Every structure is written in structure tokens, then in C-alpha cells.
């Protein structure tokens, strides 16, 4: 099991590092970035997909005022998981870093344990002889993304450049986000994935529902659809798995476009008052790819189309209209799964 400590960062593969970092400053308020050029000369014992490899890439790492951190990655030479991701899927969330292990033996033991679970090392290298970067290939297991575990102290790596885009920013509600509410992962079969999340990440308890919005849109058109969703958390890391069950959804379109399951969106704002939502939309001037209204309009989710600006993923905003609050019955299909109470079939005759 990968010992989730906390969400250190989300890693996003992009075509243009500087241009994308500037957009993160404008939209998310991440103004300052530390840039490291990971040349092949600085990477030792480098491998990709189980083979010794010679590759290079640059990273830009930035955090907002509340410590929400993103690392943008631009491959620059050779063939790595970053290169393959960009070629086959396009820009997007490549991985999340959840664990830092100071003891090299712990990292070796973890790799051995995961290998028995069918999870290989997708990419690994030692940077400047100080930090070991390991990306476990959880794409098939979890749904299109990898898990990064590092060894050593990244503070030992000096930045090659520092970018400051303070002059490019205008405040908006997204600048004040305190955490990533969840990573929305589009999958073809939700129930097949949940036991794997429990086995590999220790997410034992999931709250789920067959979600049927009262009013839905897709790319600006009214649609009728439904989908299964399940939410599970450990520490401050939360995943929302989503499976289309009826009608057109962007979860299906996303998988068709990228070639399979993957990180579809991140929830950044929850319970946003409607007046603040309207102000945010006017500031961003970005369309909603998909939306859904529930409980007679008490709440409505929107996937804002930030794909071309933030590197292939959508921002989710949930708007609250508390003045319309009602107490509706729980919808058919709401359920909880607790894998710590799994029935092994011992009671069968």
C-alpha cells in the first residue's frame, strides 16, 4: 500500500512551461514559480517503462498563498512518461505526489510490495544525486494517472530560474482556494476501480450515488444524463470516480478524446454564492463544458473550460443557493461502501 501522507502537489504535463505558468498566475493566483531544468547530465540511473533511458525535462513549481501546489512539466528531450503522456493524451494531470520517504530502504520495500500487486515503476531517476523521483505506474489500476513518491529532500535542489507574474494577475475567487477539494477521475467501470483504490491507497470508505441532475447542460446544450459517482478520502487527498450511465456526458467524451480513463477535473470552489459565481464567470470569460442542477436549484455544479489554459483539465465550481433549500428524500442509488467490513463469503454454506 502506498502510504499517503498528504497532497504535496499535482503534476501537470504541458507543451509550454512559461505560457502555462502565466495562466496559472492569472486564473489561480499562483504568481511565483521555481524552475528546474532536469537535463540528462543531472539525472542519474534514469529509467522509463522498465528500461534505462536518456531524457530531459523542465519543471515549474508554484503555490498559492494557502500552499496549494502545482508542478508543471515540459519534456525537452528523449522519451519519458511525460513525453508519452503528451503524445498520446495531450496536456493533462500526469500524476499526484502524495508521499516523501527519507529512507531509501523504505522506497525499495515499497517498490517490491507494489510489484507483487502488479504495479511497476513507470519512471525513476536521481536528480543531482540528492532526490530520487519515482513514478509508480498506476494508470491501469487507478485510472490514467501515476503516483509519485520521492526520496530525499527537494530543498537540496536549487532553482535554475524564478518567475514572477505578479503584474499579470487580477484577483478572483479562485485565488483564495485553500485546497483541492477532489480529483475527478473519469472511468468506464466504477465498481471495478474501488477495490483497487482500497488495496493500493488504503481508501476504505466511499460515499456514492447514482446522480441524475434535474437540469443538465453539455457544451451549452440542454441534455438528460446520469452517472455513478463515488468519493473517497485519505488525509487531504480526495478522489471522485465518475462513470456515465445514461445520455451524453463529458466523462465519456473525455475518455474518447484521450484514449481512456484519467483526471477529468479538480474541484476548487464549493458552496460559492451565486453573486460571486456570476462575478467569477464575468472575470474569467470561460464557458461551462458541463453543468448539473440538483434539489430544485439549491446547488449546481459547473465544469469551467480551463483546458487550454491550465493544461488539459477542468475547474469544478459548486454554486450554492441556500435560499432555495429543501429537505428532499435521498435519491435511489445512494450508498456507502466500507471495505474494512468486506464480506469474504465466510458465512456461505
TADA-V425868 format. One record per residue. RES is the residue in one letter. PSI is psi as a letter, one per 40 degrees, with the letter a starting at -180 (999 if undefined). OMEGA is omega in degrees with one decimal (999 if undefined). NEAR is the number of other ideal C-beta (glycine too) atoms within 10 Angstrom. Layout:
BEGIN
res:psi:omega:near
RES:PSI:OMEGA:NEAR
RES:PSI:OMEGA:NEAR
END
This chain:
BEGIN
res:psi:omega:near
X:h:177.1:12
X:h:-176.5:19
X:g:179.9:14
X:h:178.1:18
X:d:176.0:16
X:i:176.8:12
X:h:177.6:19
X:d:-179.7:18
X:i:167.1:18
X:h:-178.8:23
X:h:-175.2:24
X:h:178.8:22
X:h:-175.0:27
X:i:177.0:25
X:d:-172.9:13
X:h:-172.6:13
X:d:-174.3:20
X:d:-178.8:16
X:d:-179.5:11
X:d:177.8:23
X:d:178.0:23
X:d:178.1:18
X:d:175.6:20
X:d:177.0:25
X:d:-177.5:23
X:d:-173.5:19
X:d:-172.5:21
X:e:176.9:23
X:e:177.2:23
X:g:-167.5:24
X:d:-172.8:22
X:h:-175.4:15
X:h:172.9:25
X:h:-173.1:18
X:h:177.9:19
X:h:177.3:20
X:h:-176.8:15
X:g:-179.9:23
X:i:179.7:15
X:d:178.5:16
X:d:-178.5:8
X:e:-178.6:18
X:h:176.7:23
X:i:-177.3:12
X:f:-177.0:10
X:h:178.2:22
X:i:174.1:17
X:h:179.6:22
X:f:175.0:14
X:e:-178.7:12
X:i:172.2:8
X:h:-172.8:8
X:i:177.7:19
X:h:-177.8:12
X:i:178.3:22
X:i:179.2:19
X:i:175.0:23
X:i:178.8:18
X:i:170.7:21
X:h:-175.7:25
X:h:-179.1:21
X:i:179.3:23
X:i:173.8:16
X:a:-175.2:20
X:d:-179.2:12
X:e:175.5:12
X:e:175.5:9
X:h:-166.9:20
X:h:172.9:17
X:i:170.3:24
X:h:176.0:23
X:h:-174.8:28
X:h:176.2:24
X:h:175.7:21
X:i:-176.6:22
X:d:175.6:17
X:i:177.8:12
X:a:-177.4:16
X:h:179.7:15
X:i:175.1:28
X:d:176.8:24
X:d:179.0:25
X:d:-178.0:18
X:d:179.5:17
X:d:-177.4:27
X:d:-179.1:20
X:d:-170.9:10
X:d:-175.2:10
X:d:-171.3:18
X:a:179.5:16
X:i:179.5:21
X:a:179.7:22
X:h:-176.9:27
X:d:-172.6:30
X:i:171.7:28
X:i:177.7:24
X:h:-175.4:22
X:e:-169.1:21
X:h:172.5:21
X:h:-179.0:17
X:h:-179.6:19
X:d:-176.5:10
X:h:179.9:9
X:d:-179.9:11
X:d:178.1:9
X:d:-179.8:14
X:d:177.6:20
X:d:178.8:13
X:d:179.4:12
X:d:178.9:20
X:d:179.3:16
X:d:179.7:9
X:d:-178.4:12
X:d:177.4:22
X:d:177.3:12
X:d:178.3:7
X:e:179.1:15
X:e:179.8:11
X:h:-179.1:24
X:i:172.5:13
X:h:179.2:18
X:d:-178.3:24
X:i:178.4:24
X:i:175.9:22
X:i:172.1:22
X:h:-178.9:17
X:h:178.9:21
X:f:-180.0:15
X:e:-173.3:12
X:d:-175.7:14
X:h:175.7:17
X:h:179.4:18
X:h:-179.0:19
X:h:176.4:24
X:h:179.5:24
X:h:-173.1:26
X:g:-179.4:21
X:e:-174.6:24
X:d:-179.5:20
X:d:-175.2:12
X:d:-171.2:18
X:d:177.8:25
X:f:166.9:27
X:e:179.0:24
X:i:-179.8:24
X:i:174.8:24
X:h:178.6:24
X:h:172.0:23
X:h:-178.7:27
X:i:176.1:19
X:h:-177.6:22
X:a:-175.4:20
X:h:179.4:11
X:e:176.6:16
X:e:178.2:8
X:e:-179.0:11
X:h:-179.6:18
X:i:177.9:8
X:i:176.1:14
X:d:178.6:14
X:i:171.9:12
X:h:179.2:10
X:i:177.5:17
X:h:-178.3:10
X:f:-177.0:19
X:d:-177.2:9
X:e:-177.3:7
X:e:-169.0:11
X:i:170.1:17
X:h:-174.2:8
X:i:169.6:9
X:i:-173.9:18
X:d:-178.4:18
X:e:179.5:21
X:d:-173.6:18
X:e:-177.9:14
X:i:-177.5:20
X:e:179.7:11
X:i:169.5:15
X:h:-175.1:19
X:d:171.8:18
X:i:169.3:20
X:h:178.3:22
X:h:-175.4:25
X:h:177.7:25
X:h:-177.3:27
X:i:177.7:24
X:d:-177.7:14
X:h:-173.9:12
X:d:-174.5:21
X:d:175.0:13
X:d:-175.0:11
X:d:-170.4:20
X:d:178.6:21
X:d:179.5:12
X:d:175.2:18
X:d:177.9:23
X:d:-175.9:20
X:d:-174.2:14
X:d:-174.6:19
X:e:179.0:21
X:f:176.7:16
X:g:-172.0:21
X:d:-171.5:16
X:h:-178.8:15
X:h:171.5:22
X:h:-171.1:14
X:i:178.7:20
X:i:168.5:17
X:h:-168.4:16
X:h:-179.8:19
X:g:-176.5:18
X:i:178.9:19
X:d:179.9:11
X:h:-175.2:14
X:i:173.2:24
X:i:174.8:18
X:h:-177.6:19
X:f:174.8:13
X:e:-179.4:10
X:i:176.3:8
X:h:179.0:8
X:i:170.4:16
X:h:-179.6:11
X:i:178.2:20
X:i:-179.8:16
X:i:171.8:22
X:h:172.4:19
X:i:177.7:17
X:h:-176.4:24
X:h:178.0:19
X:i:-174.6:23
X:i:167.8:15
X:h:-169.8:19
X:b:179.8:12
X:e:-179.2:13
X:h:-177.9:20
X:h:176.2:18
X:h:171.7:24
X:h:178.0:23
X:h:-173.0:27
X:h:179.1:24
X:h:176.7:22
X:h:178.0:21
X:d:-179.4:14
X:h:174.6:11
X:i:-178.3:14
X:h:174.3:16
X:i:177.2:22
X:e:176.8:21
X:d:177.8:26
X:d:-179.6:17
X:d:178.9:17
X:d:-178.8:27
X:d:176.1:19
X:d:-176.4:9
X:d:-174.7:12
X:e:177.5:19
X:e:177.6:11
X:a:-179.0:16
X:i:179.0:24
X:a:179.2:25
X:h:-176.0:26
X:d:-176.6:30
X:i:170.2:27
X:h:174.1:22
X:h:-178.6:22
X:d:180.0:24
X:h:178.9:20
X:i:178.5:16
X:f:178.5:10
X:h:177.3:19
X:i:-172.7:13
X:d:-179.8:14
X:d:177.1:9
X:d:177.0:15
X:d:179.8:19
X:d:177.5:12
X:d:179.5:14
X:d:179.6:20
X:d:179.1:16
X:d:179.8:9
X:d:-175.8:15
X:d:-176.6:19
X:f:179.2:6
X:h:-179.2:18
X:i:173.5:13
X:h:178.1:18
X:d:-176.2:22
X:i:177.7:27
X:i:178.6:19
X:h:-178.4:23
X:h:-178.7:18
X:i:175.1:18
X:f:177.2:16
X:f:175.0:13
X:e:178.6:15
X:d:178.4:16
X:i:178.0:18
X:h:177.6:23
X:i:177.4:20
X:h:168.7:25
X:h:-177.6:24
X:h:-172.9:24
X:g:176.8:18
X:e:-171.1:23
X:d:-176.6:19
X:e:-175.4:11
X:d:-176.6:18
X:e:175.9:24
X:f:167.1:26
X:e:-179.1:27
X:i:-177.6:22
X:i:172.1:24
X:h:173.5:25
X:h:174.4:21
X:h:175.2:25
X:h:-177.2:18
X:h:-179.4:23
X:h:174.1:17
X:g:-171.0:16
X:d:-177.2:10
X:e:179.6:8
X:e:-171.3:11
X:h:174.7:12
X:i:176.1:8
X:g:-177.9:5
X:i:174.9:10
X:i:175.6:6
X:h:-179.5:8
X:i:173.5:12
X:h:178.8:9
X:e:174.6:13
X:h:-177.3:12
X:i:177.0:12
X:h:175.8:10
X:h:179.0:17
X:h:-175.0:10
X:e:173.9:16
X:e:179.4:8
X:f:-177.4:8
X:h:176.8:11
X:h:-178.1:7
X:e:-179.1:6
X:e:-177.3:6
X:d:-177.7:5
X:e:-180.0:6
X:i:179.4:6
X:999:999:2
END
